[in-house]
């Protein structure tokens, strides 16, 4: 542990970066960082902010369960361990400045752009890339932009899209076991020791999750669309996933 580095994973640690909903803290060694999940929520590109009580703990635990599941099925992630209710110890990635969205049904920005009805099934999963830039509002780009501007090598773009589709297959089962339809989700990737790993989080903040029976939205759209009942929805997602996978089913089954 170098000077000024984390005084333990669960105690005070140097803040490296403060995001909209998470803090990134120095980890116990230079190859790790700690993600701290908060209850803060933003929508509409930061136009609306608020608190969703309990969200930090839910997103932390859901991410831990999802990452364990993906790892157990052979998809590499940055996850190392959960440390207390709101913190994950993760590998320190060299972040690729792309967000990768995978869609199984039309929702959100796809409906707005193409005039589709929410929930319209897609014949094939759709993979989209967005350039991570707050001042530019994360514009949609394609693999040609990513390669031409050097955000990722041609091989990395191939690998990233393939990994996103594999994640879609796996996460559809992961959430499906909890009675949840994975409508769409966003992943981020980074480099670690010549490997491409899934980073960031997998949670109701970054996935659209609809109840399979009722179609009820159990994700951040409750906040984005001001539907109410956010905390309950988030807690329900976690309770169902714990029932399905919390007993170690992720690693073994
Ligand atoms: P859309 O493009 O429809 O707004 O989002 C597609 C999917 O990616 C949704 O599941 C949404 O939650 C996720 N997503 C896309 N961009 C972001 C982002 O900047 N932050 C978060 N939390 N989720 C995002």
Boltz pocket constraint, residues with backbone or C-beta under 6 A from the ligand:
constraints:
  - pocket:
      binder: B
      contacts: [[A, 99], [A, 101], [A, 102], [A, 107], [A, 108], [A, 109], [A, 110], [A, 138], [A, 184], [A, 185], [A, 186], [A, 204], [A, 205], [A, 206], [A, 207], [A, 208], [A, 220]]
      max_distance: 6.0
